[in-house]
Amino acid sequence: MAHPKFHAASHATGQLSVLFTVCLAGMILPLNFVSGAVATPAIARELGGSAQALSWITNAFMLTFGCFLMAAGALADEFGRKKVFICGVAGFGLLSLLQSFSTSLLAIDLLRGAQGILAAAALAGGSAALAQEFDGPARTRAFSLLGTSFGVGLAFGPFLAGLLIAHFGWRSVFLSSTVIALLSLLTGAWRMQESRNPDAAGIDWPGTLSFTAMLALLTWALMDIPQYGLQSTQVLVMLGGAALLLVLFIGIAGLSEQQAGLMMMALSLPMLAVPLMAAWLTRWISAGVLCTSGLVLAALGLGWLSVAVDAQNLNQMIFPMLLIGLGTGLPWGLMDGLSVSVVPKERAGMATGIFSTTRVAGEGISLATVGALLAAFMHSGLAAHFSGTDVAQASQRLATGDLQQASRLLPDASVSQLQQIYAASLHHLLLCLVAITLASAVVVLFAMAGKETEPGTATTQKDLSP
C-alpha cells in the first residue's frame, strides 16, 4: 500500500518541479525584455548609435519572439516539448552572456534578435509541457502561476535593471538573465516528461518565413515614418512589401534608470496577484466578462494617467498605473488556459504557438506603432516652436526619453520646454490608447458572449476554476 502513495507523492513533486522550472523560465522573458529597454540609455552612452539602431534592442527581440512562437510550438509537438524547452532556455542564457561582453550596438541588436527565437522556443516548449503535466482546474492554476511569473518579471525587471545599472553597469543586466536561465535548467528541467504529438505535421516554413518578413518590414516601416515621412519611397516600399507578404501568408520622462524602474513597478506589481485572482473569480464570473472588465479598467487607468502626465505630476501617476496593471492582469491569467482548453492535449504545442504568436506579434506591432505615434506627436510639438533640420532627429531622441541628446540637437530649447512638449505628446498618445482599449473591450464582450453557456463548453468553464 505504501508503494502507490510513494509513487503519487513522487509524481506530485515532479509536477511542482516542472511548474517551478517553467515559471522561472517564464519570469526571465519579460524581465529580459524590460531590462533591455531600461538599459538602452546606458548602452547608448557607452556604445553610441542612432535612435533607430537603439530601438532595435527592444524591437529585434519582440519581432523574432512573436514571429517564431508558432514555429516553436510546431517544433515542440514534433520533436518533444522537453527538448525544445531545454534548448530554448540554454540558448537564451548563452546569448544573454554574449550580450554582456558585446562591444558594438550591432552585435547586441543581432544577439537580441536571435535571443527572441530561443525565447519563443522556451515559452512554447514550457507551456506545452505544462499542458501535458496538468489537467482540469490544476491546469488552470498552473497557467495562472505562469502568468504570475510573467508579472514578477514585469514588476521587478525594471527596478532590478535600474539597480544593477546604477551599481554594476548595463552589462550586469544581461548577466543576471544568464544566472536565472541556469537556475531554471538546474531546478527541475530533468524531471520534465518528454512528450510529442505523433501526428505533428511539422513547420510550415513558407508561412513562417513570409510571416516573419512581413512583420519585419512592417515594424521597420513604422519606425522609419517619423524620420522619413509616410510618403517617402523607402517607407512606401516597405509597407507595400509587408502588405504583399501578408497576402502571401494568408494564401499560404528624464528619469534615471533606477527611478524609471521604480515607476514601472506600479504598472507591473498587480501582475503578481491578479492572474491568480482572475482564475479564482471564474467560479462565479465568465471569462469573457472578466476579460472585458479588465480592458475597461485599463482604459480608465490610461485616461487617468493622461491627466497626471499632462500635469507633469509623477506622484499622481502611481495610482493610474496600478489601475492599468490591475486591468491588464485580469485577462492575463486566463488567456493561456483558454487557448489550450479548446484543443486535444496532443496539439497543445500548436495551440500555445498560435495564441502566443498572435499575442506577441500584436505586442511587437503595437510597440512600433506607439513609438511612431509618440515620435509624430513630438515632431508636431517641436515644429510648432522650433525650426531646422535637427527637429526630426530631436523628436526621435525625445520620444525615447533621451532629453540630453534632444537638448544638444535643439540648443535654443530649454529643458522645461522639452519636458512640456513630451508631456503633451504623451497625453495625446494615451488618449488614443484609451479609445483603442475601449474598442477592444467591446469586441471581446461580443466575441465571447454566451460562449460559456453553449453546449460542450461547460467543461471549459469548469477547467477555468481553481
C-alpha positions in Angstrom: 0.0 0.0 0.0 2.9 2.3 0.6 4.2 2.0 -2.9 1.2 3.7 -4.7 1.3 6.5 -2.1 5.1 7.0 -2.6 4.5 7.0 -6.4 1.7 9.6 -6.1 3.9 11.8 -3.9 6.8 11.5 -6.3 4.6 12.4 -9.2 3.2 15.4 -7.4 6.8 16.5 -6.5 7.8 16.1 -10.1 4.9 18.2 -11.3 5.8 21.0 -8.9 9.4 20.9 -10.0 8.3 21.2 -13.6 6.0 24.0 -12.8 8.7 25.9 -10.9 11.2 25.4 -13.7 8.7 26.7 -16.4 7.6 29.6 -14.2 11.2 30.6 -13.6 12.0 30.5 -17.3 8.8 32.4 -17.9 9.9 35.1 -15.5 13.2 35.8 -17.3 11.4 36.5 -20.7 9.6 39.7 -19.6 12.5 40.5 -17.2 15.0 40.4 -20.1 12.7 42.4 -22.4 12.0 45.3 -20.0 15.6 45.2 -18.7 16.8 45.8 -22.3 14.5 48.8 -22.6 15.7 50.2 -19.3 19.4 49.6 -20.2 19.1 51.3 -23.6 20.2 54.8 -22.4 23.2 53.4 -20.6 24.1 51.3 -23.7 23.8 54.5 -25.8 26.2 56.4 -23.5 28.9 53.7 -23.9 28.4 52.4 -27.4 26.6 55.3 -29.2 24.3 54.6 -32.1 21.3 56.2 -33.8 17.9 56.3 -32.3 16.7 53.7 -34.8 19.6 51.4 -34.0 19.0 51.7 -30.3 15.3 51.0 -30.7 16.2 47.6 -32.2 17.5 46.5 -28.8 13.8 46.2 -27.9 12.2 45.6 -31.3 14.5 42.9 -32.5 13.7 40.7 -29.5 9.9 41.3 -29.8 9.9 40.8 -33.6 11.6 37.4 -33.6 9.9 36.3 -30.4 6.4 37.0 -31.9 7.3 35.6 -35.4 8.7 32.3 -34.2 6.3 31.3 -31.5 4.1 29.4 -33.9 7.1 27.6 -35.4 8.4 26.8 -31.9 5.0 25.3 -31.0 5.1 23.1 -34.0 8.7 22.1 -33.2 7.7 21.2 -29.6 4.9 19.0 -30.9 7.1 17.3 -33.5 10.5 16.8 -31.6 9.4 16.9 -28.0 8.4 19.7 -25.6 11.2 18.9 -23.2 13.9 19.1 -25.9 12.6 22.4 -27.2 12.2 23.9 -23.8 15.7 23.0 -22.6 17.3 24.1 -25.9 15.4 27.4 -25.7 16.4 28.2 -22.1 20.0 27.1 -22.6 20.4 29.2 -25.7 18.7 32.1 -24.2 21.1 32.1 -21.3 24.1 31.8 -23.6 23.1 34.7 -25.7 22.5 36.8 -22.7 26.1 36.0 -21.6 27.4 37.1 -25.1 25.4 40.3 -24.9 27.1 41.2 -21.6 30.5 41.0 -23.4 29.4 42.8 -26.6 31.4 45.8 -27.7 29.1 47.1 -30.5 25.5 48.0 -30.8 25.1 46.0 -34.0 26.2 42.8 -32.1 23.7 43.5 -29.4 20.9 44.0 -31.9 21.7 40.8 -33.7 22.0 38.8 -30.5 18.7 40.2 -29.3 17.0 39.0 -32.5 18.5 35.6 -32.1 17.5 35.6 -28.4 13.9 36.2 -29.3 13.8 33.0 -31.3 15.2 31.0 -28.4 12.7 32.7 -26.0 9.9 31.6 -28.3 11.2 28.0 -28.0 11.4 28.2 -24.2 7.9 29.6 -23.9 6.3 27.3 -26.4 8.0 24.2 -25.1 7.3 25.1 -21.4 3.7 26.0 -22.0 3.0 22.7 -23.9 4.8 20.8 -21.2 2.5 22.3 -18.6 -0.5 21.3 -20.6 0.8 17.7 -20.5 1.5 17.7 -16.8 -1.7 19.1 -15.5 -5.4 18.7 -16.3 -8.7 20.5 -15.4 -8.6 23.0 -12.5 -4.9 22.1 -11.8 -4.0 23.2 -15.3 -5.8 26.5 -14.9 -3.9 27.1 -11.6 -0.6 26.2 -13.4 -1.1 28.6 -16.2 -2.2 31.3 -13.7 1.0 30.8 -11.9 2.9 31.1 -15.2 1.0 34.4 -15.8 2.0 35.5 -12.3 5.6 34.6 -13.1 5.4 36.9 -16.1 4.1 39.5 -13.7 7.1 39.1 -11.4 9.4 39.7 -14.4 7.5 42.7 -15.4 7.2 44.1 -11.9 10.7 43.7 -10.7 12.5 43.7 -14.0 12.7 47.5 -14.4 13.7 48.0 -10.7 16.3 45.2 -10.8 17.7 46.5 -14.1 17.9 50.1 -12.7 19.6 48.8 -9.6 22.2 46.7 -11.5 22.9 49.5 -13.9 23.4 52.1 -11.1 25.9 49.9 -9.2 27.4 47.5 -11.8 26.8 48.9 -15.3 24.4 47.8 -18.0 26.3 44.5 -18.8 25.2 43.1 -15.4 21.6 43.2 -16.6 22.3 40.5 -19.2 24.4 38.5 -16.8 21.5 38.3 -14.4 19.4 36.7 -17.2 22.1 34.1 -17.7 22.1 33.2 -14.0 18.3 32.8 -13.8 18.3 30.7 -17.0 20.9 28.4 -15.5 18.8 28.1 -12.3 15.8 27.2 -14.4 17.6 24.3 -16.0 19.0 23.0 -12.7 15.9 23.2 -10.6 13.6 20.8 -12.4 14.1 20.5 -16.2 15.4 17.0 -15.7 12.1 15.9 -14.2 10.1 17.1 -17.1 8.5 14.2 -19.0 9.2 14.1 -22.7 6.0 14.3 -24.9 5.3 14.9 -28.5 2.4 14.7 -31.0 2.8 11.6 -33.2 0.6 13.2 -35.9 2.5 16.5 -35.9 2.7 17.9 -39.4 5.9 19.9 -38.9 6.7 23.5 -39.5 5.2 25.5 -42.4 8.4 27.1 -43.5 6.9 29.2 -46.3 4.3 30.5 -44.0 6.7 31.1 -41.1 9.3 32.9 -43.3 6.6 35.1 -45.1 5.0 36.0 -41.7 8.4 36.9 -40.2 9.4 39.0 -43.2 6.0 40.7 -43.2 6.3 41.7 -39.6 10.0 42.8 -40.0 9.1 45.1 -42.9 6.0 46.5 -41.1 8.0 47.2 -37.9 10.8 48.8 -39.8 8.4 51.0 -41.8 6.6 52.1 -38.7 10.0 53.0 -37.1 11.1 55.0 -40.3 7.9 57.0 -40.6 8.8 59.7 -38.0 12.2 60.2 -39.7 11.4 60.0 -43.4 7.6 60.6 -43.6 4.8 58.4 -44.7 5.2 59.4 -48.3 8.9 58.6 -48.6 9.8 55.9 -51.1 11.6 53.9 -48.5 8.6 53.7 -46.2 6.1 53.0 -49.0 8.2 50.2 -50.4 8.4 48.5 -47.0 4.7 49.0 -46.4 3.9 47.6 -49.8 6.3 44.6 -49.2 4.6 43.9 -45.9 1.2 44.0 -47.5 2.3 41.6 -50.2 3.8 39.2 -47.7 0.7 39.3 -45.7 -1.3 38.3 -48.7 1.2 35.5 -49.4 0.9 34.4 -45.7 -2.9 34.3 -45.8 -2.8 32.5 -49.1 -0.2 30.4 -47.6 10.4 61.5 -19.0 14.1 62.5 -17.9 14.2 59.9 -15.1 17.3 57.9 -14.1 17.2 54.1 -14.9 16.6 53.3 -11.2 13.7 55.9 -10.9 12.2 54.7 -14.2 12.3 51.1 -12.8 10.5 52.1 -9.6 7.8 53.9 -11.6 7.2 50.9 -13.8 6.8 48.7 -10.8 3.5 50.5 -10.1 2.3 49.3 -13.5 3.5 45.7 -13.1 3.0 44.9 -9.4 -0.7 43.9 -9.8 0.5 41.1 -12.1 1.9 39.3 -9.0 -1.6 38.5 -7.7 -4.3 39.5 -10.2 -3.9 36.5 -12.6 -4.5 34.1 -9.7 -7.4 36.1 -8.5 -8.9 36.1 -12.1 -8.7 32.3 -12.2 -10.5 32.2 -8.8 -13.2 34.6 -9.9 -14.1 32.3 -12.8 -16.1 30.2 -10.3 -18.8 32.9 -10.5 -17.9 35.2 -13.4 -17.4 34.1 -17.0 -14.0 34.5 -18.6 -15.5 36.9 -21.2 -16.8 39.3 -18.6 -13.6 39.2 -16.7 -11.5 39.9 -19.8 -13.8 42.8 -20.9 -13.8 44.2 -17.3 -10.0 44.2 -17.4 -9.9 46.1 -20.6 -12.3 48.7 -19.3 -10.3 49.1 -16.1 -7.1 49.5 -18.2 -8.9 52.2 -20.3 -9.9 54.1 -17.2 -6.3 53.9 -15.9 -5.0 55.2 -19.2 -7.4 58.1 -19.2 -6.4 58.9 -15.6 -2.7 58.6 -16.4 -3.2 61.1 -19.3 -4.4 63.7 -16.8 -1.5 63.1 -14.5 1.0 63.2 -17.4 -0.5 66.5 -18.7 0.0 67.9 -15.2 3.6 66.6 -15.1 3.0 65.2 -11.6 4.9 62.0 -11.0 3.2 61.2 -7.7 -0.2 61.3 -9.3 0.9 58.7 -12.0 1.3 55.9 -9.5 -2.4 55.1 -8.9 -3.4 55.2 -12.6 -0.5 52.8 -13.4 -1.7 50.5 -10.6 -5.2 50.6 -12.2 -3.8 49.8 -15.7 -1.8 46.9 -14.2 -5.0 45.6 -12.5 -6.9 45.7 -15.7 -4.2 44.0 -17.6 -3.8 41.3 -15.1 -7.5 40.1 -15.2 -7.3 38.6 -18.7 -3.5 37.7 -18.3 -4.1 34.6 -16.2 -7.0 33.3 -18.3 -5.8 33.6 -21.9 -3.2 30.8 -22.0 -5.6 28.4 -20.3 -8.4 29.3 -22.7 -6.1 28.7 -25.7 -5.2 25.1 -24.7 -8.6 24.2 -23.4 -10.2 24.1 -26.8 -7.9 21.6 -28.4 -6.7 18.0 -27.6 -3.7 17.7 -25.3 -1.6 16.3 -28.2 -2.0 19.6 -30.0 -1.2 21.8 -27.1 2.1 23.0 -28.6 0.3 24.1 -31.8 -2.4 25.9 -29.7 0.1 27.8 -27.5 2.2 28.6 -30.5 -0.8 30.1 -32.4 -2.1 32.0 -29.4 1.3 33.3 -28.3 2.2 34.3 -31.9 -1.0 36.3 -32.2 -0.4 38.0 -28.8 3.3 38.8 -29.1 3.1 39.8 -32.8 0.4 42.2 -31.8 2.6 43.5 -29.0 5.5 43.9 -31.4 3.4 45.8 -33.9 1.8 47.9 -31.2 5.2 48.8 -29.7 6.4 50.0 -33.1 3.1 51.8 -33.7 3.1 53.5 -30.3 6.7 54.6 -30.8 5.9 56.0 -34.2 2.8 57.9 -32.9 4.7 59.3 -30.0 7.6 60.5 -32.3 5.0 62.1 -34.6 3.4 63.9 -31.7 6.8 65.0 -30.6 7.7 66.3 -34.0 4.5 68.2 -34.3 5.1 69.8 -30.9 8.7 70.7 -31.6 8.0 72.0 -35.1 5.5 74.5 -33.6 8.2 76.1 -31.5 11.5 75.4 -33.3 12.8 75.1 -36.9 15.7 73.5 -38.5 16.9 70.2 -39.9 17.5 68.7 -36.5 13.9 68.8 -35.4 13.1 65.4 -36.8 16.0 63.8 -35.1 15.4 65.6 -31.9 11.8 64.3 -31.9 13.0 60.7 -32.1 15.5 61.2 -29.3 12.9 62.9 -27.1 10.4 60.0 -27.9 12.9 57.6 -26.4 13.4 59.7 -23.3 16.8 61.0 -24.3 16.3 64.5 -23.1 20.0 65.3 -23.0 20.6 64.5 -26.7 17.4 66.3 -27.7 18.8 69.4 -25.9 22.0 69.2 -27.8 20.2 69.0 -31.1 18.0 72.0 -30.2 20.2 74.4 -28.2 17.5 77.0 -28.2 15.1 74.8 -26.3 15.1 74.8 -22.5 14.7 71.6 -20.5 11.3 72.7 -19.2 10.1 73.3 -22.8 11.1 69.9 -23.9 9.5 68.3 -20.8 6.3 70.2 -21.6 6.3 69.0 -25.2 7.0 65.4 -24.1 4.1 65.5 -21.6 1.7 67.0 -24.1 2.7 64.4 -26.7 2.3 61.5 -24.2 -1.1 62.9 -23.1 -2.4 62.7 -26.7 -1.0 59.2 -27.2 -2.6 58.0 -24.0 -6.0 59.3 -25.2 -5.6 57.4 -28.4 -4.8 54.2 -26.4 -8.0 54.8 -24.3 -10.1 54.7 -27.5 -8.3 51.6 -28.8 -8.7 49.8 -25.5 -12.4 50.5 -25.2 -13.0 49.4 -28.7 -11.1 46.1 -27.9 -13.3 45.6 -24.8 -16.4 45.9 -27.0 -15.0 43.3 -29.5 -14.1 40.9 -26.7 -17.5 41.2 -25.0 -19.4 40.4 -28.2 -17.0 37.7 -29.4 -17.2 35.8 -26.1 -20.9 36.5 -25.3 -22.7 33.2 -24.4 -19.7 31.1 -25.2 -19.5 29.7 -21.6 -23.2 28.5 -21.8 -23.1 26.8 -25.1 -23.3 23.0 -25.2 -19.9 21.4 -24.9 -18.3 24.4 -23.2 -19.2 23.6 -19.6 -16.1 21.6 -19.2 -14.0 24.5 -20.4 -15.6 26.8 -17.9 -15.1 24.2 -15.2 -11.5 24.0 -16.0 -11.1 27.7 -15.5 -12.0 27.4 -11.9 -9.2 26.7 -9.4 
